[in-house]
């Protein structure tokens, strides 16, 4: 049993050709699924809609006759996680990590494995919540993007006067962080922190950020006069774009963090080690560190169910017409940028929902425009989820 990032790591480390992870990621216990990945030299190709999944589906549903070409053998590697943490420490070279009080809640899922291993190798005071592996998820669904699942962790951080909280998702390829006050840190501020660490060493590196929220990361890149690129939403698509553009890092507002060194795939281990090192170096609470990186305020993702007679395209067409004075992009849904605020509306890749994200230079501008857009979407008969 391993996290999905550990599977990705193993393909590069041991030069495997194909990896298959049995996992439904952050979904409830009733679900199951497969994550499939191929290696292409030092890059990874995640199998998704555009990279082979439709072909696999077609073969699986047909009367395809499989032929065993030759028999093979099974080799067990039980040391891969230790190797992954050791290699991450060797690559990052953290010099400033000190003994911090950390509260972690992996929701009885895979993220607890790598948190345990990290804390064996660095100074730390780890307080564990829901670390016992249990696929029935007795504590809560392991989905940190549902902030309701983080309430016990937030309360524990305040009770323990801890320095940091860590909440991975079910298969460990997403991770959220809670500051010492018990507040959820927006994933884009974690992306900004990582981007800042990378660019201060090499300004020529390119950074990717997904279309939902862009301004915090963009402004970090602007500080270094470095290149930033915008991606569609979806972990397979982002890995593909990062590898194609040879970017150093990509941050996604859903808590996925991708690195060139890991073949374009996620590495929660690298993110955790980097954050702990920055806290030690700056000798400040994490809330103050990320506040200094913040230049844009975000609404948080708001979901809607559309009535049967309204399509997402109809919504996009309306906003393209009504907000034509802004800079419009149809990269993923519709995004419209203005001088001091922007928004994105897109159809979900995984659920029959419309998703809205708004960001602005200050909270007054944010709430004013958010109120207007909410009213307009609801005017189509959409129901807020």
C-alpha angles and dihedrals in degrees: 000000000000141000121265092249088056089055089051091048092051093057092057097037097050098026095240115172100216137020129195122188119192101217144122089206111217096347123120123277094266091067131080135172149146133263111201127192136176129202122231105185104291095348132078129225114204112209109238140139093300098036107055109300093112090053091050090049092050093050093045092054095044131076090258112164112221118212124201105223096188138345120256140193136244121236119188118215111191096166099065096104093051089050092048094054092043092051092047091052090047092051098044096038096203109203101173107050110133132180105287129174107246127185114198132185115183092171095241089301142112101288090075090069096063094038089056092049094047092051091052089060102042137046107271147139102221120194109194128213122181096349097146107106109242124155092203087068096220094182100048142310106291095239113119091184085074094073092198087074090061099059096096090048092049091050092048091052091055093044093050094039086231126180098225143004124213125199118177122185126245100284094028101242092114125053134180128195132215121206126229090268092058095255122139110243111225109246091234090064089053087050088050091051093050092044090051091052092050097044096047086064098040120014091186093068118108122229127205126209128179122250097250097074121007113151103081092053093039091056092051089053090047090056090060094036086240130151122261126189129196121228138194118252117268132082096238091050093048093049089050093050095044091054093044093051095036091231118175097224143001127199124197123198090230090067102265114135120190132195135196089223091061095053093266093302133119124280115184088174092063092048094051093047092048093050093049090049092051092049089052094046096047093040089213134115113271090242091064093044095055092040088062089055095050120103100148134049122220134211097212119238115302119196130208137189112219123218115250094256095053123077126197088242090061089054092048092049091051094052093044088058099040095044098036092134090072130077105270127207129179094190091121114359108317127319123184122189127199130178096269105016144023141183142201128205117187142160114251117253092215109029137039091256141117113226127207128196125177130183134179144174092255138014096251092057090044097053094042094055094037090056091052095048093046090053092050095049093046087050088069089061094261117154120220113235 
